[in-house]
Amino acid sequence: MNKDIPKEHIVKLRHGGIEKEFVTYPGLLSLAHKKGLRRIDVSVVQLPDKENNFFAVVEAEAEFEHGTFSDVGDASPESVDPHLGPHILRMASTRAKARALRDALNIGIVAVEELKGEENNAVPSTPRQWDYIRGMERYKVDGEEVAKQFLKETGKNNIEKFTWDEADCLIKKMRILKNKEKDKK
């Protein structure tokens, strides 16, 4: 059934050192509508609060002509990206719906939204990125300062701890600096 998901809703991420495919929730929902989704309901099992360390649990139930499928999803500040912290309950809901839809649609790949926050957008940086950054640092004093500032902003102690996105962002900043230096010449 994975072949029924439009390619734009399949994301390839490196996970555990291996490139794997993941489906997006919008892709699951789109396919569900095409396959006769009648309804999808959610019930809050546990509201996030101080006493439970803001751990939310939601159950979702998806009804199709061929049956009703349910599953749970959870979320906490530790399991989502920092910018999603205020949206813990909605994230738990999305995860629960994704799991129920995957069962109903016989989708064997995990939804991106189900991944732990650090893994969700956190494809690890690559040795090629590290080499590029180090090369830029070595030859440009300003580049070295940009890298040091970026390390401070991210709270990381070395570039090998960057996510792919963080390394990409730093590389872009360093390229801008390099282009400005070229323009001065």
OpenMM code with the backbone's topology and positions (N, CA, C; nanometers):
from openmm import Vec3, app, unit

residues = "MET ASN LYS ASP ILE PRO LYS GLU HIS ILE VAL LYS LEU ARG HIS GLY GLY ILE GLU LYS GLU PHE VAL THR TYR PRO GLY LEU LEU SER LEU ALA HIS LYS LYS GLY LEU ARG ARG ILE ASP VAL SER VAL VAL GLN LEU PRO ASP LYS GLU ASN ASN PHE PHE ALA VAL VAL GLU ALA GLU ALA GLU PHE GLU HIS GLY THR PHE SER ASP VAL GLY ASP ALA SER PRO GLU SER VAL ASP PRO HIS LEU GLY PRO HIS ILE LEU ARG MET ALA SER THR ARG ALA LYS ALA ARG ALA LEU ARG ASP ALA LEU ASN ILE GLY ILE VAL ALA VAL GLU GLU LEU LYS GLY GLU GLU ASN ASN ALA VAL PRO SER THR PRO ARG GLN TRP ASP TYR ILE ARG GLY MET GLU ARG TYR LYS VAL ASP GLY GLU GLU VAL ALA LYS GLN PHE LEU LYS GLU THR GLY LYS ASN ASN ILE GLU LYS PHE THR TRP ASP GLU ALA ASP CYS LEU ILE LYS LYS MET ARG ILE LEU LYS ASN LYS GLU LYS ASP LYS LYS".split()
positions = [
    Vec3(0.0821, -0.1198, 0.0000),
    Vec3(0.0000, 0.0000, 0.0000),
    Vec3(0.0863, 0.1258, 0.0000),
    Vec3(0.2157, 0.1153, 0.0398),
    Vec3(0.3027, 0.2324, 0.0411),
    Vec3(0.3104, 0.2981, -0.0960),
    Vec3(0.2932, 0.2205, -0.2029),
    Vec3(0.3013, 0.2745, -0.3388),
    Vec3(0.1860, 0.3708, -0.3677),
    Vec3(0.0796, 0.3655, -0.2890),
    Vec3(-0.0352, 0.4550, -0.3081),
    Vec3(-0.0104, 0.5963, -0.2546),
    Vec3(0.0942, 0.6128, -0.1773),
    Vec3(0.1237, 0.7434, -0.1187),
    Vec3(0.2007, 0.8261, -0.2216),
    Vec3(0.1536, 0.9468, -0.2523),
    Vec3(0.2263, 1.0319, -0.3471),
    Vec3(0.3702, 1.0548, -0.3006),
    Vec3(0.4632, 1.0562, -0.3954),
    Vec3(0.6059, 1.0687, -0.3632),
    Vec3(0.6387, 1.1923, -0.2805),
    Vec3(0.5624, 1.3010, -0.3006),
    Vec3(0.5925, 1.4220, -0.2240),
    Vec3(0.5625, 1.4060, -0.0753),
    Vec3(0.4932, 1.2976, -0.0391),
    Vec3(0.4626, 1.2714, 0.1016),
    Vec3(0.5507, 1.1617, 0.1609),
    Vec3(0.6528, 1.1226, 0.0881),
    Vec3(0.7516, 1.0278, 0.1392),
    Vec3(0.8807, 1.1058, 0.1602),
    Vec3(0.9343, 1.0971, 0.2806),
    Vec3(1.0548, 1.1695, 0.3171),
    Vec3(1.1631, 1.0672, 0.3494),
    Vec3(1.2819, 1.0897, 0.2972),
    Vec3(1.3948, 1.0023, 0.3300),
    Vec3(1.4800, 1.0722, 0.4342),
    Vec3(1.5019, 1.0016, 0.5451),
    Vec3(1.5852, 1.0535, 0.6535),
    Vec3(1.6872, 0.9479, 0.6926),
    Vec3(1.8009, 0.9956, 0.7416),
    Vec3(1.8991, 0.9032, 0.7986),
    Vec3(1.8578, 0.8792, 0.9422),
    Vec3(1.8408, 0.7537, 0.9765),
    Vec3(1.7955, 0.7169, 1.1100),
    Vec3(1.8759, 0.5952, 1.1521),
    Vec3(1.9538, 0.6089, 1.2588),
    Vec3(2.0367, 0.4976, 1.3021),
    Vec3(2.1443, 0.4633, 1.2005),
    Vec3(2.1928, 0.5643, 1.1273),
    Vec3(2.2983, 0.5413, 1.0294),
    Vec3(2.2502, 0.4853, 0.8966),
    Vec3(2.1203, 0.4635, 0.8845),
    Vec3(2.0637, 0.4064, 0.7623),
    Vec3(1.9602, 0.5031, 0.7073),
    Vec3(1.9594, 0.5202, 0.5749),
    Vec3(1.8562, 0.6043, 0.5150),
    Vec3(1.7267, 0.5239, 0.5082),
    Vec3(1.6204, 0.5822, 0.5639),
    Vec3(1.4905, 0.5157, 0.5677),
    Vec3(1.3840, 0.6091, 0.5128),
    Vec3(1.2739, 0.5505, 0.4688),
    Vec3(1.1604, 0.6291, 0.4226),
    Vec3(1.0591, 0.6466, 0.5342),
    Vec3(1.0009, 0.7668, 0.5393),
    Vec3(0.8956, 0.7999, 0.6344),
    Vec3(0.7842, 0.8675, 0.5568),
    Vec3(0.6620, 0.8540, 0.6054),
    Vec3(0.5471, 0.9168, 0.5413),
    Vec3(0.5080, 1.0399, 0.6226),
    Vec3(0.4519, 1.1396, 0.5557),
    Vec3(0.4041, 1.2573, 0.6287),
    Vec3(0.2579, 1.2371, 0.6673),
    Vec3(0.2155, 1.3028, 0.7744),
    Vec3(0.0756, 1.2947, 0.8143),
    Vec3(-0.0175, 1.3462, 0.7043),
    Vec3(0.0147, 1.4589, 0.6385),
    Vec3(-0.0733, 1.5026, 0.5286),
    Vec3(-0.0871, 1.3958, 0.4185),
    Vec3(0.0171, 1.3216, 0.3936),
    Vec3(0.0093, 1.2129, 0.2949),
    Vec3(-0.0846, 1.1027, 0.3399),
    Vec3(-0.0780, 1.0673, 0.4683),
    Vec3(-0.1686, 0.9658, 0.5228),
    Vec3(-0.3133, 1.0131, 0.5152),
    Vec3(-0.3371, 1.1372, 0.5538),
    Vec3(-0.4724, 1.1907, 0.5540),
    Vec3(-0.5298, 1.1974, 0.4125),
    Vec3(-0.4482, 1.2390, 0.3176),
    Vec3(-0.4919, 1.2454, 0.1781),
    Vec3(-0.5312, 1.1071, 0.1267),
    Vec3(-0.4465, 1.0091, 0.1544),
    Vec3(-0.4763, 0.8721, 0.1119),
    Vec3(-0.6006, 0.8190, 0.1828),
    Vec3(-0.6150, 0.8529, 0.3103),
    Vec3(-0.7320, 0.8074, 0.3866),
    Vec3(-0.8612, 0.8583, 0.3233),
    Vec3(-0.8620, 0.9836, 0.2805),
    Vec3(-0.9816, 1.0384, 0.2154),
    Vec3(-1.0101, 0.9650, 0.0845),
    Vec3(-0.9060, 0.9324, 0.0107),
    Vec3(-0.9245, 0.8581, -0.1149),
    Vec3(-0.9747, 0.7164, -0.0898),
    Vec3(-0.9396, 0.6597, 0.0258),
    Vec3(-0.9767, 0.5215, 0.0586),
    Vec3(-1.1035, 0.5130, 0.1431),
    Vec3(-1.1766, 0.6240, 0.1526),
    Vec3(-1.3072, 0.6188, 0.2168),
    Vec3(-1.3111, 0.6465, 0.3660),
    Vec3(-1.2246, 0.7321, 0.4146),
    Vec3(-1.2302, 0.7696, 0.5555),
    Vec3(-1.3676, 0.8274, 0.5862),
    Vec3(-1.4355, 0.7678, 0.6835),
    Vec3(-1.5682, 0.8159, 0.7241),
    Vec3(-1.5574, 0.9200, 0.8350),
    Vec3(-1.4689, 0.8909, 0.9297),
    Vec3(-1.4500, 0.9838, 1.0416),
    Vec3(-1.3181, 0.9507, 1.1098),
    Vec3(-1.2668, 1.0499, 1.1770),
    Vec3(-1.1511, 1.0288, 1.2643),
    Vec3(-1.1742, 1.1132, 1.3887),
    Vec3(-1.1773, 1.0478, 1.5017),
    Vec3(-1.2037, 1.1138, 1.6287),
    Vec3(-1.0832, 1.0970, 1.7206),
    Vec3(-1.0648, 1.1948, 1.8087),
    Vec3(-0.9594, 1.1837, 1.9091),
    Vec3(-1.0182, 1.2034, 2.0478),
    Vec3(-0.9587, 1.1363, 2.1436),
    Vec3(-0.9962, 1.1508, 2.2842),
    Vec3(-0.8687, 1.1726, 2.3640),
    Vec3(-0.8717, 1.2696, 2.4501),
    Vec3(-0.7556, 1.2955, 2.5348),
    Vec3(-0.7565, 1.1941, 2.6483),
    Vec3(-0.6492, 1.1200, 2.6602),
    Vec3(-0.6334, 1.0222, 2.7675),
    Vec3(-0.5661, 1.0895, 2.8866),
    Vec3(-0.4672, 1.1753, 2.8583),
    Vec3(-0.3971, 1.2472, 2.9653),
    Vec3(-0.3589, 1.3862, 2.9172),
    Vec3(-0.4060, 1.4857, 2.9891),
    Vec3(-0.3682, 1.6234, 2.9592),
    Vec3(-0.2270, 1.6501, 3.0112),
    Vec3(-0.1488, 1.7287, 2.9385),
    Vec3(-0.0153, 1.7615, 2.9883),
    Vec3(-0.0233, 1.8666, 3.0994),
    Vec3(0.0453, 1.8416, 3.2094),
    Vec3(0.0524, 1.9401, 3.3173),
    Vec3(0.1819, 1.9198, 3.3954),
    Vec3(0.2055, 2.0068, 3.4945),
    Vec3(0.3296, 2.0004, 3.5719),
    Vec3(0.3488, 1.8658, 3.6409),
    Vec3(0.2398, 1.8100, 3.6926),
    Vec3(0.2497, 1.6853, 3.7693),
    Vec3(0.2973, 1.5676, 3.6844),
    Vec3(0.2679, 1.5689, 3.5537),
    Vec3(0.3118, 1.4565, 3.4678),
    Vec3(0.4212, 1.4998, 3.3697),
    Vec3(0.4921, 1.6074, 3.4055),
    Vec3(0.6007, 1.6598, 3.3224),
    Vec3(0.5549, 1.6949, 3.1813),
    Vec3(0.4315, 1.7433, 3.1711),
    Vec3(0.3732, 1.7868, 3.0437),
    Vec3(0.3722, 1.6747, 2.9399),
    Vec3(0.3354, 1.5554, 2.9858),
    Vec3(0.3266, 1.4362, 2.9017),
    Vec3(0.1799, 1.4164, 2.8618),
    Vec3(0.1515, 1.4308, 2.7341),
    Vec3(0.0139, 1.4182, 2.6833),
    Vec3(-0.0041, 1.2830, 2.6150),
    Vec3(-0.1221, 1.2251, 2.6332),
    Vec3(-0.1575, 1.1001, 2.5657),
    Vec3(-0.2952, 1.1185, 2.5028),
    Vec3(-0.3060, 1.0833, 2.3755),
    Vec3(-0.4306, 1.0974, 2.3011),
    Vec3(-0.4585, 0.9664, 2.2288),
    Vec3(-0.5858, 0.9291, 2.2233),
    Vec3(-0.6271, 0.8121, 2.1455),
    Vec3(-0.7034, 0.8607, 2.0228),
    Vec3(-0.6756, 0.7989, 1.9098),
    Vec3(-0.7462, 0.8337, 1.7859),
    Vec3(-0.8172, 0.7100, 1.7336),
    Vec3(-0.9332, 0.7338, 1.6724),
    Vec3(-1.0103, 0.6259, 1.6120),
    Vec3(-1.0498, 0.6700, 1.4709),
    Vec3(-1.0121, 0.5883, 1.3732),
    Vec3(-1.0434, 0.6177, 1.2326),
    Vec3(-1.1398, 0.5118, 1.1807),
    Vec3(-1.2494, 0.5575, 1.1244),
    Vec3(-1.3499, 0.4646, 1.0720),
    Vec3(-1.3512, 0.4675, 0.9190),
    Vec3(-1.3448, 0.3478, 0.8633),
    Vec3(-1.3536, 0.3256, 0.7192),
    Vec3(-1.4625, 0.2220, 0.6945),
    Vec3(-1.4990, 0.2025, 0.5711),
    Vec3(-1.5965, 0.0987, 0.5369),
    Vec3(-1.5467, -0.0391, 0.5809),
    Vec3(-1.4171, -0.0610, 0.5710),
    Vec3(-1.3605, -0.1922, 0.6036),
    Vec3(-1.3277, -0.2106, 0.7513),
    Vec3(-1.3598, -0.1125, 0.8353),
    Vec3(-1.3380, -0.1300, 0.9784),
    Vec3(-1.3014, -0.0023, 1.0502),
    Vec3(-1.2878, -0.0162, 1.1813),
    Vec3(-1.2501, 0.0952, 1.2671),
    Vec3(-1.1156, 0.0620, 1.3290),
    Vec3(-1.0260, 0.1593, 1.3287),
    Vec3(-0.8894, 0.1382, 1.3744),
    Vec3(-0.8539, 0.2452, 1.4758),
    Vec3(-0.7899, 0.2050, 1.5843),
    Vec3(-0.7525, 0.3025, 1.6866),
    Vec3(-0.6108, 0.2779, 1.7341),
    Vec3(-0.5529, 0.3831, 1.7852),
    Vec3(-0.4187, 0.3748, 1.8424),
    Vec3(-0.3972, 0.4986, 1.9279),
    Vec3(-0.2884, 0.4998, 2.0026),
    Vec3(-0.2574, 0.6139, 2.0874),
    Vec3(-0.1316, 0.6831, 2.0388),
    Vec3(-0.1194, 0.8085, 2.0774),
    Vec3(0.0009, 0.8862, 2.0519),
    Vec3(0.0318, 0.9672, 2.1754),
    Vec3(0.1588, 0.9910, 2.1981),
    Vec3(0.1973, 1.0706, 2.3135),
    Vec3(0.2968, 1.1765, 2.2705),
    Vec3(0.3134, 1.2746, 2.3545),
    Vec3(0.4113, 1.3805, 2.3298),
    Vec3(0.4462, 1.4460, 2.4625),
    Vec3(0.5687, 1.4905, 2.4701),
    Vec3(0.6181, 1.5628, 2.5870),
    Vec3(0.7264, 1.6581, 2.5380),
    Vec3(0.7703, 1.7488, 2.6223),
    Vec3(0.8773, 1.8391, 2.5781),
    Vec3(1.0023, 1.7636, 2.5319),
    Vec3(1.0266, 1.6459, 2.5858),
    Vec3(1.1437, 1.5674, 2.5478),
    Vec3(1.1268, 1.4973, 2.4132),
    Vec3(1.0038, 1.4848, 2.3659),
    Vec3(0.9811, 1.4076, 2.2433),
    Vec3(0.9420, 1.4927, 2.1229),
    Vec3(0.9514, 1.6241, 2.1372),
    Vec3(0.9197, 1.7126, 2.0248),
    Vec3(1.0300, 1.8165, 2.0098),
    Vec3(1.0376, 1.8759, 1.8924),
    Vec3(1.1319, 1.9849, 1.8707),
    Vec3(1.0970, 2.0990, 1.9656),
    Vec3(1.1969, 2.1742, 2.0112),
    Vec3(1.1712, 2.2820, 2.1074),
    Vec3(1.0626, 2.3803, 2.0646),
    Vec3(1.0551, 2.4123, 1.9371),
    Vec3(0.9535, 2.5093, 1.8935),
    Vec3(0.8115, 2.4528, 1.9008),
    Vec3(0.7991, 2.3198, 1.9205),
    Vec3(0.6668, 2.2584, 1.9337),
    Vec3(0.6244, 2.2411, 2.0789),
    Vec3(0.7084, 2.2834, 2.1719),
    Vec3(0.6782, 2.2699, 2.3142),
    Vec3(0.5398, 2.3184, 2.3548),
    Vec3(0.4946, 2.4338, 2.3056),
    Vec3(0.3622, 2.4817, 2.3435),
    Vec3(0.2480, 2.4010, 2.2803),
    Vec3(0.2799, 2.3088, 2.1921),
    Vec3(0.1772, 2.2362, 2.1166),
    Vec3(0.1781, 2.0856, 2.1469),
    Vec3(0.2121, 2.0501, 2.2679),
    Vec3(0.2263, 1.9097, 2.3078),
    Vec3(0.0985, 1.8304, 2.2805),
    Vec3(-0.0153, 1.8832, 2.3209),
    Vec3(-0.1408, 1.8096, 2.3041),
    Vec3(-0.1716, 1.7862, 2.1558),
    Vec3(-0.1543, 1.8875, 2.0735),
    Vec3(-0.1796, 1.8722, 1.9292),
    Vec3(-0.0824, 1.7721, 1.8661),
    Vec3(0.0413, 1.7719, 1.9138),
    Vec3(0.1394, 1.6773, 1.8602),
    Vec3(0.1003, 1.5341, 1.8971),
    Vec3(0.0542, 1.5131, 2.0194),
    Vec3(0.0081, 1.3800, 2.0612),
    Vec3(-0.1108, 1.3375, 1.9757),
    Vec3(-0.1992, 1.4315, 1.9465),
    Vec3(-0.3158, 1.4028, 1.8626),
    Vec3(-0.2727, 1.3625, 1.7215),
    Vec3(-0.1818, 1.4386, 1.6632),
    Vec3(-0.1339, 1.4074, 1.5281),
    Vec3(-0.0679, 1.2701, 1.5250),
    Vec3(0.0108, 1.2395, 1.6262),
    Vec3(0.0770, 1.1088, 1.6312),
    Vec3(-0.0249, 0.9955, 1.6430),
    Vec3(-0.1263, 1.0143, 1.7257),
    Vec3(-0.2293, 0.9107, 1.7414),
    Vec3(-0.3045, 0.8891, 1.6107),
    Vec3(-0.3428, 0.9981, 1.5445),
    Vec3(-0.4149, 0.9865, 1.4173),
    Vec3(-0.3267, 0.9202, 1.3123),
    Vec3(-0.1999, 0.9566, 1.3082),
    Vec3(-0.1089, 0.8956, 1.2110),
    Vec3(-0.1005, 0.7446, 1.2327),
    Vec3(-0.0899, 0.7022, 1.3568),
    Vec3(-0.0779, 0.5581, 1.3862),
    Vec3(-0.2060, 0.4839, 1.3486),
    Vec3(-0.3208, 0.5428, 1.3807),
    Vec3(-0.4482, 0.4784, 1.3459),
    Vec3(-0.4642, 0.4704, 1.1939),
    Vec3(-0.4297, 0.5772, 1.1237),
    Vec3(-0.4408, 0.5765, 0.9772),
    Vec3(-0.3427, 0.4777, 0.9139),
    Vec3(-0.2223, 0.4686, 0.9676),
    Vec3(-0.1262, 0.3714, 0.9134),
    Vec3(-0.1810, 0.2293, 0.9247),
    Vec3(-0.2419, 0.1976, 1.0389),
    Vec3(-0.3027, 0.0646, 1.0547),
    Vec3(-0.4169, 0.0444, 0.9559),
    Vec3(-0.5033, 0.1426, 0.9467),
    Vec3(-0.6203, 0.1312, 0.8590),
    Vec3(-0.5807, 0.1166, 0.7126),
    Vec3(-0.4735, 0.1844, 0.6731),
    Vec3(-0.4318, 0.1864, 0.5328),
    Vec3(-0.3240, 0.0835, 0.5007),
    Vec3(-0.2845, 0.0069, 0.6018),
    Vec3(-0.1806, -0.0941, 0.5850),
    Vec3(-0.0495, -0.0311, 0.5366),
    Vec3(-0.0132, 0.0787, 0.6000),
    Vec3(0.1102, 0.1495, 0.5675),
    Vec3(0.2173, 0.1028, 0.6652),
    Vec3(0.3209, 0.0446, 0.6134),
    Vec3(0.4247, -0.0138, 0.6975),
    Vec3(0.5378, 0.0792, 0.7352),
    Vec3(0.5353, 0.2033, 0.6889),
    Vec3(0.6433, 0.2949, 0.7251),
    Vec3(0.5922, 0.3971, 0.8263),
    Vec3(0.6795, 0.4381, 0.9129),
    Vec3(0.6455, 0.5284, 1.0224),
    Vec3(0.6227, 0.6694, 0.9693),
    Vec3(0.5331, 0.7417, 1.0337),
    Vec3(0.5092, 0.8817, 0.9987),
    Vec3(0.6187, 0.9683, 1.0603),
    Vec3(0.6619, 1.0673, 0.9867),
    Vec3(0.7643, 1.1603, 1.0345),
    Vec3(0.7224, 1.2195, 1.1691),
    Vec3(0.5961, 1.2516, 1.1827),
    Vec3(0.5460, 1.3160, 1.3041),
    Vec3(0.5541, 1.2254, 1.4270),
    Vec3(0.5683, 1.0947, 1.4048),
    Vec3(0.5796, 1.0026, 1.5172),
    Vec3(0.7200, 0.9985, 1.5762),
    Vec3(0.8170, 1.0489, 1.5034),
    Vec3(0.9542, 1.0436, 1.5504),
    Vec3(0.9764, 1.1369, 1.6670),
    Vec3(1.0694, 1.0993, 1.7515),
    Vec3(1.1077, 1.1846, 1.8621),
    Vec3(1.1591, 1.3155, 1.8042),
    Vec3(1.1319, 1.4245, 1.8713),
    Vec3(1.1663, 1.5568, 1.8206),
    Vec3(1.3062, 1.5698, 1.7669),
    Vec3(1.4048, 1.5208, 1.8385),
    Vec3(1.5413, 1.5373, 1.7920),
    Vec3(1.5654, 1.4608, 1.6630),
    Vec3(1.4853, 1.3569, 1.6367),
    Vec3(1.5017, 1.2804, 1.5142),
    Vec3(1.4151, 1.3363, 1.4017),
    Vec3(1.3049, 1.4017, 1.4396),
    Vec3(1.2099, 1.4481, 1.3398),
    Vec3(1.2757, 1.5362, 1.2348),
    Vec3(1.3347, 1.6471, 1.2783),
    Vec3(1.4016, 1.7347, 1.1842),
    Vec3(1.5514, 1.7207, 1.1963),
    Vec3(1.5944, 1.6208, 1.2677),
    Vec3(1.7336, 1.6119, 1.3030),
    Vec3(1.8056, 1.5006, 1.2311),
    Vec3(1.8108, 1.5106, 1.1039),
    Vec3(1.8981, 1.4218, 1.0298),
    Vec3(2.0384, 1.4616, 1.0732),
    Vec3(2.1216, 1.3665, 1.1149),
    Vec3(2.2552, 1.4045, 1.1623),
    Vec3(2.3374, 1.4730, 1.0534),
    Vec3(2.4232, 1.5638, 1.0965),
    Vec3(2.5135, 1.6285, 1.0012),
    Vec3(2.6096, 1.5229, 0.9476),
    Vec3(2.6716, 1.5558, 0.8372),
    Vec3(2.7576, 1.4578, 0.7692),
    Vec3(2.9044, 1.4972, 0.7793),
    Vec3(2.9936, 1.3996, 0.7656),
    Vec3(3.1368, 1.4317, 0.7633),
    Vec3(3.1716, 1.5313, 0.6522),
    Vec3(3.1016, 1.5256, 0.5424),
    Vec3(3.1268, 1.6206, 0.4335),
    Vec3(3.0960, 1.7633, 0.4793),
    Vec3(2.9858, 1.7802, 0.5546),
    Vec3(2.9527, 1.9122, 0.6083),
    Vec3(3.0602, 1.9580, 0.7068),
    Vec3(3.1059, 1.8658, 0.7931),
    Vec3(3.2077, 1.9014, 0.8920),
    Vec3(3.3345, 1.9487, 0.8220),
    Vec3(3.3745, 1.8741, 0.7174),
    Vec3(3.4959, 1.9107, 0.6437),
    Vec3(3.4815, 2.0491, 0.5810),
    Vec3(3.3650, 2.0765, 0.5243),
    Vec3(3.3428, 2.2067, 0.4612),
    Vec3(3.3529, 2.3181, 0.5650),
    Vec3(3.2870, 2.2986, 0.6786),
    Vec3(3.2890, 2.4003, 0.7840),
    Vec3(3.4315, 2.4207, 0.8344),
    Vec3(3.5015, 2.3121, 0.8586),
    Vec3(3.6400, 2.3232, 0.9069),
    Vec3(3.7286, 2.3944, 0.8047),
    Vec3(3.7070, 2.3650, 0.6791),
    Vec3(3.7838, 2.4315, 0.5736),
    Vec3(3.7586, 2.5810, 0.5725),
    Vec3(3.6347, 2.6199, 0.5901),
    Vec3(3.5997, 2.7618, 0.5925),
    Vec3(3.6584, 2.8281, 0.7181),
    Vec3(3.6570, 2.7569, 0.8306),
    Vec3(3.7099, 2.8126, 0.9551),
    Vec3(3.8603, 2.8385, 0.9441),
    Vec3(3.9321, 2.7434, 0.8843),
    Vec3(4.0772, 2.7509, 0.8769),
    Vec3(4.1274, 2.8741, 0.8017),
    Vec3(4.0579, 2.9087, 0.6964),
    Vec3(4.1083, 3.0134, 0.6079),
    Vec3(4.0459, 3.1495, 0.6300),
    Vec3(3.9460, 3.1573, 0.7116),
    Vec3(3.8776, 3.2849, 0.7326),
    Vec3(3.8610, 3.3105, 0.8818),
    Vec3(3.9236, 3.4127, 0.9298),
    Vec3(3.9093, 3.4467, 1.0712),
    Vec3(3.7629, 3.4764, 1.1020),
    Vec3(3.6968, 3.5518, 1.0132),
    Vec3(3.5558, 3.5835, 1.0354),
    Vec3(3.4715, 3.4566, 1.0332),
    Vec3(3.5052, 3.3627, 0.9454),
    Vec3(3.4329, 3.2354, 0.9373),
    Vec3(3.4429, 3.1575, 1.0673),
    Vec3(3.5612, 3.1639, 1.1271),
    Vec3(3.5810, 3.0960, 1.2548),
    Vec3(3.4930, 3.1588, 1.3622),
    Vec3(3.4828, 3.2905, 1.3602),
    Vec3(3.3984, 3.3607, 1.4566),
    Vec3(3.2503, 3.3259, 1.4359),
    Vec3(3.2087, 3.3168, 1.3096),
    Vec3(3.0700, 3.2796, 1.2799),
    Vec3(3.0423, 3.1393, 1.3353),
    Vec3(3.1346, 3.0481, 1.3155),
    Vec3(3.1170, 2.9108, 1.3645),
    Vec3(3.1102, 2.9083, 1.5174),
    Vec3(3.1988, 2.9825, 1.5827),
    Vec3(3.1977, 2.9864, 1.7299),
    Vec3(3.0657, 3.0429, 1.7817),
    Vec3(3.0182, 3.1501, 1.7181),
    Vec3(2.8918, 3.2110, 1.7590),
    Vec3(2.7760, 3.1129, 1.7380),
    Vec3(2.7790, 3.0408, 1.6256),
    Vec3(2.6726, 2.9460, 1.5954),
    Vec3(2.6728, 2.8302, 1.6956),
    Vec3(2.7917, 2.7838, 1.7347),
    Vec3(2.8014, 2.6802, 1.8378),
    Vec3(2.7363, 2.7291, 1.9670),
    Vec3(2.7644, 2.8522, 2.0013),
    Vec3(2.7084, 2.9110, 2.1232),
    Vec3(2.5557, 2.9182, 2.1136),
    Vec3(2.5050, 2.9633, 1.9980),
    Vec3(2.3596, 2.9755, 1.9784),
    Vec3(2.2884, 2.8412, 1.9883),
    Vec3(2.3505, 2.7376, 1.9358),
    Vec3(2.2863, 2.6057, 1.9359),
    Vec3(2.3085, 2.5293, 2.0653),
    Vec3(2.4017, 2.5764, 2.1484),
    Vec3(2.4304, 2.5070, 2.2736),
    Vec3(2.5085, 2.3779, 2.2525),
    Vec3(2.5737, 2.3667, 2.1391),
    Vec3(2.6517, 2.2451, 2.1086),
    Vec3(2.7999, 2.2763, 2.1284),
    Vec3(2.8753, 2.1732, 2.1623),
    Vec3(3.0169, 2.1981, 2.1882),
    Vec3(3.1079, 2.1674, 2.0696),
    Vec3(3.0547, 2.1034, 1.9646),
    Vec3(3.1325, 2.0871, 1.8426),
    Vec3(3.0408, 2.0622, 1.7240),
    Vec3(3.0942, 2.0851, 1.6059),
    Vec3(3.0112, 2.0791, 1.4852),
    Vec3(2.9599, 1.9393, 1.4552),
    Vec3(3.0252, 1.8375, 1.5059),
    Vec3(2.9805, 1.7007, 1.4803),
    Vec3(2.8501, 1.6681, 1.5519),
    Vec3(2.8101, 1.7514, 1.6446),
    Vec3(2.6832, 1.7318, 1.7155),
    Vec3(2.5675, 1.8024, 1.6467),
    Vec3(2.5974, 1.8802, 1.5409),
    Vec3(2.4930, 1.9502, 1.4676),
    Vec3(2.3994, 1.8528, 1.3972),
    Vec3(2.2765, 1.8954, 1.3808),
    Vec3(2.1863, 1.8246, 1.2903),
    Vec3(2.2250, 1.8663, 1.1487),
    Vec3(2.1719, 1.7971, 1.0511),
    Vec3(2.1984, 1.8325, 0.9113),
    Vec3(2.1535, 1.9758, 0.8857),
    Vec3(2.0338, 2.0111, 0.9355),
    Vec3(1.9795, 2.1454, 0.9152),
    Vec3(2.0674, 2.2527, 0.9795),
    Vec3(2.1181, 2.2257, 1.1005),
    Vec3(2.2048, 2.3230, 1.1668),
    Vec3(2.3343, 2.3426, 1.0882),
    Vec3(2.3944, 2.2320, 1.0457),
    Vec3(2.5179, 2.2418, 0.9665),
    Vec3(2.4916, 2.3172, 0.8371),
    Vec3(2.3798, 2.2875, 0.7734),
    Vec3(2.3439, 2.3561, 0.6489),
    Vec3(2.3281, 2.5063, 0.6730),
    Vec3(2.2644, 2.5424, 0.7825),
    Vec3(2.2445, 2.6837, 0.8166),
    Vec3(2.3796, 2.7528, 0.8371),
    Vec3(2.4711, 2.6891, 0.9099),
    Vec3(2.6029, 2.7474, 0.9323),
    Vec3(2.6786, 2.7612, 0.8005),
    Vec3(2.6718, 2.6601, 0.7169),
    Vec3(2.7393, 2.6667, 0.5865),
    Vec3(2.6862, 2.7838, 0.5053),
    Vec3(2.5559, 2.8037, 0.5060),
    Vec3(2.4975, 2.9169, 0.4326),
    Vec3(2.5487, 3.0493, 0.4880),
    Vec3(2.5547, 3.0607, 0.6208),
    Vec3(2.6066, 3.1838, 0.6811),
    Vec3(2.7518, 3.2074, 0.6397),
    Vec3(2.8295, 3.1003, 0.6385),
    Vec3(2.9706, 3.1131, 0.6028),
    Vec3(2.9865, 3.1474, 0.4540),
    Vec3(2.9008, 3.0939, 0.3698),
    Vec3(2.9066, 3.1266, 0.2262),
    Vec3(2.8719, 3.2734, 0.2031),
    Vec3(2.7745, 3.3241, 0.2770),
    Vec3(2.7389, 3.4658, 0.2654),
    Vec3(2.8594, 3.5512, 0.3021),
    Vec3(2.9252, 3.5138, 0.4110),
    Vec3(3.0444, 3.5861, 0.4543),
    Vec3(3.1532, 3.5789, 0.3469),
    Vec3(3.1723, 3.4620, 0.2902),
    Vec3(3.2734, 3.4423, 0.1848),
    Vec3(3.2404, 3.5297, 0.0631),
    Vec3(3.1146, 3.5348, 0.0243),
    Vec3(3.0737, 3.6170, -0.0899),
    Vec3(3.0929, 3.7659, -0.0619),
    Vec3(3.0672, 3.8080, 0.0613),
    Vec3(3.0892, 3.9486, 0.0978),
    Vec3(3.2374, 3.9825, 0.0864),
    Vec3(3.3227, 3.8898, 0.1278),
    Vec3(3.4669, 3.9126, 0.1190),
    Vec3(3.5104, 3.9213, -0.0277),
    Vec3(3.4510, 3.8375, -0.1132),
    Vec3(3.4827, 3.8416, -0.2561),
    Vec3(3.4430, 3.9760, -0.3151),
    Vec3(3.3252, 4.0249, -0.2754),
    Vec3(3.2741, 4.1522, -0.3277),
    Vec3(3.3638, 4.2690, -0.2889),
    Vec3(3.4312, 4.2605, -0.1739),
    Vec3(3.5200, 4.3665, -0.1279),
    Vec3(3.6442, 4.3762, -0.2158),
    Vec3(3.6812, 4.2645, -0.2766),
    Vec3(3.8039, 4.2602, -0.3573),
    Vec3(3.7876, 4.3174, -0.4914),
] * unit.nanometer
topology = app.Topology()
chain = topology.addChain("A")
for resn in residues:
    res = topology.addResidue(resn, chain)
    for name in ("N", "CA", "C"):
        topology.addAtom(name, app.Element.getBySymbol(name[0]), res)
